[in-house]
Amino acid sequence: DTGVGKSSIVCRFVQDHFDHNISPTIGASFMTKTVPCGNELHKFLIWDTAGQERFHSLAPMYYRGSAAAVIVYDITKQDSFHTLKKWVKELKEHGPENIVMAIAGNKCDLSDIR
């Protein structure tokens, strides 16, 4: 969904930076991050997809070949939580058979306005 903080999570992970004035993603953006794990390096190729309904039809092309997906909802917006099932269903239908899915409740710093 739009405005849940997907881009903020990606920016924090990749650049260790939080931008209070981040712009909505148009279509999708791509970032990479290499993470050491033991004696190995693991490279993450990250697609940050737009949440606006008008870009919804583009989302399945980013699922193909993905090893994992993080579905994000805004803890202050109940509607975004209720659409989680829709996103899980879509990933099961259009994503790889063995895709790993994680759900992230975002904006925990705003829990007092839930």
C-alpha positions as CSV (number, residue, x, y, z in Angstrom):
1,D,0.0,0.0,0.0
2,T,1.1,3.6,-0.5
3,G,2.6,5.5,2.3
4,V,3.4,2.6,4.6
5,G,7.1,3.2,4.6
6,K,8.6,0.7,2.2
7,S,11.1,3.2,0.8
8,S,12.1,4.3,4.3
9,I,12.8,0.7,5.3
10,V,14.9,0.1,2.1
11,C,16.8,3.4,2.6
12,R,17.5,2.6,6.3
13,F,18.8,-0.9,5.3
14,V,20.9,0.1,2.3
15,Q,22.2,3.5,3.4
16,D,21.6,3.5,7.2
17,H,19.8,6.8,6.7
18,F,16.2,8.0,7.5
19,D,14.7,10.7,5.4
20,H,11.6,12.4,6.9
21,N,10.7,13.9,3.5
22,I,11.0,10.9,1.2
23,S,9.0,11.1,-2.0
24,P,6.6,8.4,-3.1
25,T,8.1,5.8,-5.4
26,I,7.1,6.0,-9.0
27,G,7.0,2.5,-10.6
28,A,9.9,1.0,-8.7
29,S,13.4,1.8,-7.6
30,F,16.4,-0.6,-7.4
31,M,19.2,-0.7,-4.8
32,T,21.9,-3.2,-3.7
33,K,23.5,-4.0,-0.4
34,T,26.3,-6.4,0.3
35,V,26.2,-7.9,3.8
36,P,29.0,-10.0,5.4
37,C,27.9,-13.2,7.0
38,G,30.7,-15.3,8.5
39,N,33.4,-15.7,5.8
40,E,30.9,-14.9,3.0
41,L,29.4,-11.8,1.4
42,H,25.8,-11.9,0.5
43,K,24.5,-9.4,-2.1
44,F,20.9,-8.2,-1.8
45,L,19.3,-6.9,-5.0
46,I,16.3,-4.9,-3.8
47,W,13.3,-3.7,-5.7
48,D,11.3,-1.0,-3.9
49,T,7.9,-1.0,-5.6
50,A,5.3,1.7,-5.7
51,G,2.3,1.3,-3.5
52,Q,-0.1,3.4,-5.5
53,E,-3.0,1.5,-7.1
54,R,-2.2,2.7,-10.5
55,F,1.2,0.8,-10.4
56,H,-0.3,-2.4,-9.0
57,S,-0.3,-4.2,-12.3
58,L,3.5,-3.7,-12.6
59,A,4.2,-5.5,-9.3
60,P,4.2,-9.1,-10.5
61,M,7.1,-8.5,-12.9
62,Y,9.3,-7.7,-9.8
63,Y,8.3,-11.0,-8.1
64,R,9.7,-13.3,-10.8
65,G,13.0,-14.6,-9.8
66,S,12.8,-13.2,-6.3
67,A,14.1,-15.2,-3.4
68,A,12.2,-13.1,-0.8
69,A,9.6,-10.4,-0.3
70,V,8.9,-8.1,2.6
71,I,5.3,-7.0,2.8
72,V,5.0,-3.8,4.8
73,Y,2.0,-2.3,6.6
74,D,1.6,0.9,8.6
75,I,0.7,0.1,12.2
76,T,-1.3,3.4,12.4
77,K,-3.4,2.5,9.3
78,Q,-5.7,-0.5,9.9
79,D,-6.6,-0.7,6.2
80,S,-2.9,-1.4,5.3
81,F,-3.0,-4.4,7.7
82,H,-6.1,-5.8,6.2
83,T,-4.6,-5.8,2.7
84,L,-1.7,-8.0,3.8
85,K,-3.8,-11.1,2.8
86,K,-4.2,-9.7,-0.7
87,W,-0.4,-9.2,-1.1
88,V,0.4,-12.7,0.3
89,K,-2.1,-14.2,-2.2
90,E,-0.6,-12.3,-5.1
91,L,2.9,-13.4,-4.2
92,K,1.8,-17.0,-4.0
93,E,0.1,-16.7,-7.4
94,H,2.7,-14.7,-9.3
95,G,6.0,-15.2,-7.4
96,P,8.4,-18.2,-7.4
97,E,7.1,-21.3,-5.7
98,N,9.8,-21.2,-2.9
99,I,9.7,-17.4,-2.2
100,V,10.3,-16.5,1.4
101,M,7.8,-13.9,2.7
102,A,8.2,-11.6,5.7
103,I,5.7,-9.1,7.1
104,A,6.9,-5.9,8.6
105,G,4.7,-3.6,10.8
106,N,6.2,-0.2,10.2
107,K,6.1,3.2,12.0
108,C,6.3,1.7,15.5
109,D,7.5,5.1,16.7
110,L,4.0,6.4,16.1
111,S,2.2,3.6,18.1
112,D,0.6,6.3,20.3
113,I,-1.7,7.3,17.4
114,R,-2.9,3.8,16.5
